[in-house]
Every structure is written in C-alpha cells, then in structure tokens.
Amino acid sequence: MSKALELIDITKVFNPGTVNEKTALSGLSLTLEEGDFVTIIGGNGAGKSTMLNAIAGVWPLDKGKVIVDGTDITALPEHKRALYLGRVFQDPMNGTAATMNIEENMAIAYRRGQKRTLRGGVNNKDRELFKKHLKILDLGLEDRMTSKVGLLSGGQRQAITLLMASLKQPKLLLLDEHTAALDPKTASKVLEISERIITENHLTALMVTHNMKDAIAYGNRLIMMDNGNIIYDVKGEEKKNLHVKDLLAKFEEVSGTEFANDRMMLG
C-alpha cells in the first residue's frame, strides 16, 4: 500500500526572535497510508490546525518536508496544492459562494485545477453528476440545485462544502473542526456524511475535532497532539476500545499535565 502523506520533521516557529516567539510545530513526523481516516485531538495551541495549514501551504515551513502521494509539495504555493487536497473549515460560510446557487458552487469545485475558459454555465451532463452526488447527502438538495447557497442552513452548507472538497477525489481530505460551529444534531449528521464520503470514495482524511467521543467513534486511527508534536498514536481494535477517560489518562501520562479543555471533554 502506498503512502498518501508523509510529514518529515516539520517545524514552524511564529514571530521568531521576538517576545511572542511560539514554536507551533516541533520536528513533527507523520505517515498516512492510503485510505487512513485519522482523527486529531489536543488542547488549545497543541498544533492541530497548524499542522493542517502546513500541509495546505498556508505559510512556508522553517524545516521539514510535506510529501503527498509520493510528490514533494513542500515548495508548492497554496493554490497549486489544491490539486492534491480538499479542505473543509470550521465556518460553514467559508467553503461556498453564498450568492451563487448549489450547482454553480459545485461546478467551481468540479473545474478546480482546469484551465479557465469563457464557456459559462452548467451543462446537463454536469447537472446529472451533481444530482447523483447530492443524493448521497440525503438532505433533498438534489431537488434544489438552483437555490442560492446563502439561503441554506449551516449544516446544509457544510454538507455541500464536503461534497465540493471531495468531488475531484483529492489525495488527501483535511477537515478542520468542520462540525464545531453546528448544533449537536446537525454536527452528528455532517459527521455521518463525512464518513460515508470518505469510505465510499476510499479517501485518505485528517479530521481535527474538539470532541473526544467523535475522535474515538470515527476513523481507523487517532492521534493526540501537545506542544507541536504527536504524543499518542493509536489505531485498529485498540482505538475502537478506547473511552474518553483513557484518553485523559494518556494525556496526563505523556504530557505530565492535566487536560484543561472542558469543551473537548464534555462534547
């Protein structure tokens, strides 16, 4: 099985040489096999989102390499990495264009990485494809393809963003606390949709979550971060048998401090 992602000794320091100097990633290394669905937990400032930003190329690394599907993308700018990556953010407003309708939003995602042409609109072949994908969501959106996305609920928008991020079968799907802004019932639905999309398309995914129960329930592997590094990495049966109290005990054992994030424990 080939490696979908290799992070080799990545380091990122913000505001170096100032009183605000902060080492956000500290020589972090991680390898994902194709089809891995990895959940990521950790306290505030542990480096979870920073790691996703490092993969996405939001800013240059101070040290280390990012290799996706055998290609070294360390030197590529963010927009060129979009050919390899799909990403969903915490804010449902972030991934879609509110003033455009559903099919227009999906067309933008579908043509990502292609040369821009003057040919506008959505043809019937595209429409059928988008309808087929929207049916997977089980939200009735396949019958509302001309509805403006800005009129949809946060959960519906996040579900569409997920579809858009996975439409071109990215080598790696990055989910950055993508259910944190949703109410519990909607969050649960979006997580189910995420799992279905990842499984059915055999995608490799990294999901940052603030909810320990979700981190245990979803994916085949769980990593815990603290202070810019991975302090715990568990998969398979061992992961399935975990409880929140086990994760808290593990955090205290490895980091030497108590886990101080109520939102994560009570999620």
Secondary structure per residue as TSV (DSSP state, phi and psi in degrees):
chain	resnum	aa	ss	phi	psi
A	1	M	-	360.0	133.3
A	2	S	-	-84.0	159.6
A	3	K	E	-83.3	127.3
A	4	A	E	-82.5	-33.8
A	5	L	E	-146.8	135.5
A	6	E	E	-130.8	119.0
A	7	L	E	-103.6	119.5
A	8	I	E	-115.3	106.1
A	9	D	E	53.2	48.2
A	10	I	E	-83.9	136.2
A	11	T	E	-132.0	136.3
A	12	K	E	-140.7	121.9
A	13	V	E	-116.3	126.2
A	14	F	E	-94.5	145.1
A	15	N	S	49.9	50.6
A	16	P	T	-61.6	143.0
A	17	G	T	76.3	7.5
A	18	T	S	-116.7	173.0
A	19	V	T	-66.3	-20.3
A	20	N	T	-94.2	14.9
A	21	E	-	-56.9	131.5
A	22	K	E	-140.6	120.5
A	23	T	E	-84.1	105.7
A	24	A	E	-85.3	-34.8
A	25	L	E	-131.0	132.5
A	26	S	E	-124.4	80.9
A	27	G	E	61.9	41.4
A	28	L	E	-78.3	135.2
A	29	S	E	-128.1	140.2
A	30	L	E	-155.4	137.5
A	31	T	E	-124.4	132.0
A	32	L	E	-115.9	133.5
A	33	E	E	-82.5	159.2
A	34	E	T	-57.3	132.7
A	35	G	T	87.9	-3.9
A	36	D	-	-65.2	137.1
A	37	F	E	-120.9	102.7
A	38	V	E	-107.2	125.6
A	39	T	E	-95.2	144.8
A	40	I	E	-124.7	125.0
A	41	I	E	-126.1	166.5
A	42	G	E	159.8	160.0
A	43	G	-	-69.3	176.9
A	44	N	T	-61.1	134.2
A	45	G	T	77.8	13.9
A	46	A	S	-73.9	-22.8
A	47	G	S	111.6	10.8
A	48	K	H	-63.4	-58.7
A	49	S	H	-68.1	-31.7
A	50	T	H	-61.7	-38.7
A	51	M	H	-64.8	-42.8
A	52	L	H	-64.0	-39.9
A	53	N	H	-64.5	-34.6
A	54	A	H	-65.1	-39.9
A	55	I	H	-68.1	-40.8
A	56	A	H	-76.4	-14.4
A	57	G	T	81.6	29.4
A	58	V	S	-62.1	-34.0
A	59	W	S	-148.6	160.6
A	60	P	-	-71.8	148.7
A	61	L	-	-77.9	153.8
A	62	D	S	-81.6	-27.5
A	63	K	E	-162.0	152.1
A	64	G	E	104.1	179.3
A	65	K	E	-133.2	148.4
A	66	V	E	-120.1	117.1
A	67	I	E	-121.1	122.0
A	68	V	E	-115.3	122.0
A	69	D	T	51.3	40.8
A	70	G	T	84.1	-5.4
A	71	T	E	-103.6	127.5
A	72	D	E	-77.0	110.5
A	73	I	-	-105.9	11.0
A	74	T	T	-53.1	-39.2
A	75	A	T	-92.0	-4.1
A	76	L	S	-76.8	140.7
A	77	P	-	-70.3	164.7
A	78	E	H	-54.1	-45.5
A	79	H	H	-65.9	-29.4
A	80	K	H	-77.9	-25.0
A	81	R	H	-72.0	-18.6
A	82	A	T	-60.2	-20.2
A	83	L	T	-68.5	-26.1
A	84	Y	T	-100.9	-23.5
A	85	L	E	-120.2	148.7
A	86	G	E	-118.4	145.3
A	87	R	E	-142.8	138.2
A	88	V	E	-125.3	129.0
A	89	F	-	-96.2	175.7
A	90	Q	S	-66.5	-40.2
A	91	D	S	-85.7	117.6
A	92	P	T	-58.0	-20.6
A	93	M	T	-77.8	-13.2
A	94	N	S	-76.2	-31.2
A	95	G	S	-97.2	-3.9
A	96	T	S	-132.1	161.3
A	97	A	-	-98.2	110.7
A	98	A	T	-60.8	-33.6
A	99	T	T	-84.6	-6.8
A	100	M	S	-100.8	157.6
A	101	N	B	-83.7	177.3
A	102	I	H	-59.5	-48.8
A	103	E	H	-67.7	-32.0
A	104	E	H	-67.8	-40.8
A	105	N	H	-61.1	-43.7
A	106	M	H	-68.0	-33.3
A	107	A	H	-64.3	-38.7
A	108	I	H	-60.9	-46.1
A	109	A	H	-65.5	-39.0
A	110	Y	H	-66.9	-29.5
A	111	R	T	-98.4	10.1
A	112	R	T	-59.2	131.5
A	113	G	T	89.1	-11.3
A	114	Q	S	-88.5	160.4
A	115	K	-	-67.3	135.0
A	116	R	-	-68.3	134.1
A	117	T	-	-124.9	171.4
A	118	L	S	-82.4	-7.6
A	119	R	-	-69.3	114.2
A	120	G	-	-97.8	-177.9
A	121	G	S	75.2	-177.9
A	122	V	-	-122.7	124.5
A	123	N	-	-86.0	171.9
A	124	N	H	-64.4	-34.0
A	125	K	H	-64.1	-45.0
A	126	D	H	-59.0	-45.7
A	127	R	H	-57.8	-43.8
A	128	E	H	-63.2	-41.3
A	129	L	H	-63.7	-46.0
A	130	F	H	-63.6	-39.6
A	131	K	H	-60.7	-43.5
A	132	K	H	-60.6	-43.7
A	133	H	H	-68.5	-41.6
A	134	L	H	-64.2	-31.6
A	135	K	H	-60.5	-32.9
A	136	I	H	-58.6	-32.4
A	137	L	H	-69.1	-24.7
A	138	D	T	59.8	39.2
A	139	L	S	-118.5	5.2
A	140	G	S	74.9	10.3
A	141	L	G	-74.2	-17.5
A	142	E	G	-64.7	-19.0
A	143	D	G	-97.4	5.4
A	144	R	-	-129.2	34.7
A	145	M	T	-65.8	-18.6
A	146	T	T	-98.2	6.7
A	147	S	S	-74.5	140.4
A	148	K	B	-66.5	135.0
A	149	V	G	-64.5	-30.7
A	150	G	G	-63.2	-16.8
A	151	L	G	-90.4	-5.4
A	152	L	S	-84.9	162.3
A	153	S	-	-74.5	165.6
A	154	G	H	-57.9	-41.4
A	155	G	H	-65.4	-41.8
A	156	Q	H	-64.4	-40.9
A	157	R	H	-64.9	-40.6
A	158	Q	H	-67.3	-36.5
A	159	A	H	-64.1	-41.3
A	160	I	H	-67.2	-40.2
A	161	T	H	-59.7	-40.5
A	162	L	H	-59.6	-46.7
A	163	L	H	-60.6	-44.8
A	164	M	H	-63.5	-38.6
A	165	A	H	-70.0	-24.4
A	166	S	H	-106.3	-4.4
A	167	L	T	-57.4	-37.6
A	168	K	T	-96.2	20.1
A	169	Q	-	49.4	65.0
A	170	P	-	-64.4	155.9
A	171	K	S	-67.2	-26.7
A	172	L	E	-150.0	131.9
A	173	L	E	-108.0	125.2
A	174	L	E	-108.7	118.8
A	175	L	E	-114.4	109.2
A	176	D	E	-103.9	89.7
A	177	E	S	48.2	46.7
A	178	H	T	-73.2	-4.0
A	179	T	T	-114.8	2.7
A	180	A	T	-64.4	-28.7
A	181	A	T	-91.2	2.0
A	182	L	S	-102.8	155.1
A	183	D	-	-68.4	159.1
A	184	P	H	-53.9	-41.3
A	185	K	H	-66.6	-45.1
A	186	T	H	-67.5	-40.0
A	187	A	H	-58.9	-42.5
A	188	S	H	-61.9	-41.9
A	189	K	H	-64.8	-44.8
A	190	V	H	-65.4	-35.7
A	191	L	H	-65.5	-41.7
A	192	E	H	-60.5	-44.6
A	193	I	H	-62.2	-42.5
A	194	S	H	-57.9	-48.3
A	195	E	H	-61.7	-41.7
A	196	R	H	-63.1	-45.6
A	197	I	H	-63.2	-43.4
A	198	I	H	-64.1	-46.0
A	199	T	H	-68.3	-49.3
A	200	E	H	-67.2	-29.5
A	201	N	T	-98.7	5.1
A	202	H	T	51.2	45.3
A	203	L	-	-85.5	157.7
A	204	T	-	-100.8	132.3
A	205	A	E	-140.3	146.6
A	206	L	E	-118.5	123.4
A	207	M	E	-123.3	111.8
A	208	V	E	-80.2	130.2
A	209	T	-	-137.8	151.1
A	210	H	S	-96.0	0.9
A	211	N	-	-112.1	111.8
A	212	M	H	-62.5	-36.8
A	213	K	H	-62.3	-43.2
A	214	D	H	-65.7	-38.0
A	215	A	H	-61.5	-35.2
A	216	I	H	-78.1	-40.7
A	217	A	H	-72.2	-30.4
A	218	Y	S	-109.2	151.4
A	219	G	S	81.8	168.9
A	220	N	S	-104.2	-1.9
A	221	R	E	-153.0	145.1
A	222	L	E	-130.9	133.6
A	223	I	E	-123.1	143.0
A	224	M	E	-111.9	133.6
A	225	M	E	-113.8	150.2
A	226	D	E	-155.6	133.2
A	227	N	T	55.6	39.6
A	228	G	T	77.2	16.8
A	229	N	E	-145.6	166.0
A	230	I	E	-89.0	122.7
A	231	I	E	-107.7	-9.7
A	232	Y	E	-155.6	137.2
A	233	D	E	-143.9	114.1
A	234	V	E	-135.6	145.9
A	235	K	E	-146.1	177.3
A	236	G	H	58.9	-140.9
A	237	E	H	-59.2	-40.3
A	238	E	H	-59.6	-38.9
A	239	K	H	-68.0	-43.9
A	240	K	H	-58.7	-32.2
A	241	N	T	-88.9	3.0
A	242	L	-	-71.8	152.9
A	243	H	-	-125.4	162.0
A	244	V	H	-56.5	-41.0
A	245	K	H	-62.0	-32.2
A	246	D	H	-64.5	-42.1
A	247	L	H	-66.2	-39.8
A	248	L	H	-64.3	-42.9
A	249	A	H	-63.9	-40.6
A	250	K	H	-63.9	-43.1
A	251	F	H	-59.6	-46.6
A	252	E	H	-63.9	-40.1
A	253	E	H	-64.1	-45.6
A	254	V	H	-81.0	-37.9
A	255	S	H	-94.7	-18.9
A	256	G	S	78.3	6.5
A	257	T	S	-130.3	164.6
A	258	E	-	-82.4	148.3
A	259	F	-	-75.9	115.7
A	260	A	-	-112.2	60.3
A	261	N	-	-141.2	91.3
A	262	D	H	-60.2	-37.2
A	263	R	H	-57.6	-37.7
A	264	M	H	-73.5	-39.7
A	265	M	H	-72.9	-37.5
A	266	L	H	-91.3	-4.5
A	267	G	-	-49.2	360.0
